[in-house]
Amino acid sequence: MRFCLNMGESDTCEVKRIKIGKKIYNRVDDYFDVNERCHDCGILNKKGNIHHMGCDMEMCPKCGKQLLICQMFGDCDFKDFVD
């Protein structure tokens, strides 16, 4: 798993897509906590912003579960983020 180098330093992640199995998905851009900024990766919590790679708030675009769960347990055959 990769982590963003910009975690905590920018309003959104620049990596917009993720590869799960053989399919490429757009990353989820509408799931946030209740704070102005994400408690884990520091993005500005607003629609259109994407959590940084490795953030525990990011949701899987395939199944809707927490992406870290998919990565750890292989539920969705997570491959990598796509630049």
Backbone torsions as a table, in degrees:
resi	resn	phi	psi	omega
1	MET	NA	138.4	177.4
2	ARG	-96.9	154.0	173.9
3	PHE	-121.4	147.5	178.4
4	CYS	-70.2	139.5	172.9
5	LEU	-76.7	-20.0	-178.0
6	ASN	-94.3	11.3	-178.1
7	MET	-55.8	125.8	179.1
8	GLY	84.0	-2.2	-175.0
9	GLU	-117.7	-11.4	-178.5
10	SER	-136.3	161.7	-174.5
11	ASP	-75.0	-20.5	180.0
12	THR	-154.7	160.5	175.7
13	CYS	-85.1	140.6	-178.6
14	GLU	-81.7	-18.7	-179.0
15	VAL	-82.6	114.3	-169.2
16	LYS	-97.7	-13.9	-174.2
17	ARG	-129.9	161.9	-178.9
18	ILE	-140.4	143.9	178.2
19	LYS	-102.9	123.4	177.7
20	ILE	-126.2	118.1	-172.6
21	GLY	63.7	-126.2	178.9
22	LYS	-104.0	4.1	-175.6
23	LYS	-108.8	145.6	176.5
24	ILE	-103.8	130.2	-178.3
25	TYR	-116.9	152.6	166.8
26	ASN	-74.0	140.1	179.0
27	ARG	-73.9	150.5	-177.8
28	VAL	-66.6	130.4	-178.1
29	ASP	-124.6	24.8	-178.8
30	ASP	-141.5	29.5	178.1
31	TYR	-125.5	120.8	-174.5
32	PHE	-142.0	166.0	170.1
33	ASP	-87.3	-172.6	-171.6
34	VAL	-89.1	-3.2	-177.9
35	ASN	-85.0	168.8	175.8
36	GLU	-65.2	-36.9	178.1
37	ARG	-123.0	151.0	178.4
38	CYS	-60.4	134.6	-178.8
39	HIS	-66.3	-21.6	-175.4
40	ASP	-102.3	-51.6	-173.5
41	CYS	-106.7	-11.7	173.2
42	GLY	85.7	5.9	178.8
43	ILE	-65.7	158.6	172.7
44	LEU	-74.5	121.3	-176.3
45	ASN	-75.9	94.3	173.4
46	LYS	-157.0	152.6	-178.2
47	LYS	-54.7	135.4	-178.9
48	GLY	101.7	-20.0	177.6
49	ASN	-88.8	143.2	-177.1
50	ILE	-112.9	135.8	176.7
51	HIS	-62.7	148.6	178.4
52	HIS	-69.0	151.4	179.4
53	MET	-56.4	128.8	-179.7
54	GLY	96.7	-4.3	179.7
55	CYS	-70.8	138.8	-179.6
56	ASP	-77.2	-4.6	178.1
57	MET	-92.9	-10.7	-177.0
58	GLU	-71.0	136.7	179.7
59	MET	-102.7	149.7	179.0
60	CYS	-75.0	127.2	179.6
61	PRO	-72.3	-13.2	-179.9
62	LYS	-87.8	-50.2	-173.8
63	CYS	-110.9	-15.2	179.3
64	GLY	86.8	-2.6	177.0
65	LYS	-81.8	173.1	176.0
66	GLN	-61.5	129.7	-175.3
67	LEU	-61.0	-35.6	178.9
68	LEU	-60.3	-33.7	177.5
69	ILE	-65.7	-44.5	178.3
70	CYS	-60.9	-39.8	-178.7
71	GLN	-68.7	-42.4	-175.7
72	MET	-74.2	-39.1	-172.0
73	PHE	-108.9	-0.5	174.6
74	GLY	69.9	20.2	-178.2
75	ASP	-56.1	-37.2	-175.1
76	CYS	-116.8	15.5	178.4
77	ASP	53.9	49.6	179.5
78	PHE	-58.6	133.7	178.8
79	LYS	-107.4	-67.5	-177.8
80	ASP	-170.1	168.1	171.6
81	PHE	-80.3	149.3	-177.2
82	VAL	-113.8	120.2	179.6
83	ASP	-73.0	NA	NA
